[in-house]
């Protein structure tokens, strides 16, 4: 089988095939590409997703610079990926995300994320994938620091649900600010990071998309 020298359009499935060819973990592959770990994790959950143009370029570069052995393995995985049109919907249901609701007096921390296709943005709370064996509390604190530069401490769990828009299982954690200046630490995924007044939260995130216990904890009218 001849090595695959280029891919017309990368998808989550073909990106995962390249990861498998490199025999890298999610963390190692994310670092290799210069993207967030949650981006790589999302490819496993949403095999049909099309990464943004700059990530397509990063994948092209990774393939072109790969050793011949990696390219040979990728050719096998690429053929297998393209021979199956089925999406593993169960993996999306198995995906767990820890969402950090970080408060600092009257303010709450939010991040402005880029859309999957680079067109459009959305305001969200800091969040990260929960791997098997990890606790949502630990992930919430770690991802907040990694995304925003803010150190926080867990106050309590707020509950969990299947998100009405993303259909990902989310576990919500209320945290308090400790120290650090809020800044955008993930420029590939996020546009900005800001503190906003709790009373203005629904101007950024539609009330119907916010988990009701969050509104209750922040004393924001539903």
Secondary structure, 3 states (H helix, E strand, C coil): CCCCCCCCCCCHHHHHHHHHHHCCCHHHHHHHHCCCHHHHHHHHHCCCCCCCHHHHHHHHHHHHCCCHHHHHHHHHHHHHHHHCCCCCHHHHHHCEEEEEEEEECCEEEEEEEECCCCCCEEEECEEEECCCCCCHHHHHHHHHHHHHCCEEEEEEEEEEEECCCCCCEEEEEEEEEEECCCCCCCCCCEEEEEEEEHHHHHHHCCHHHCCHHHHHHHCCCC
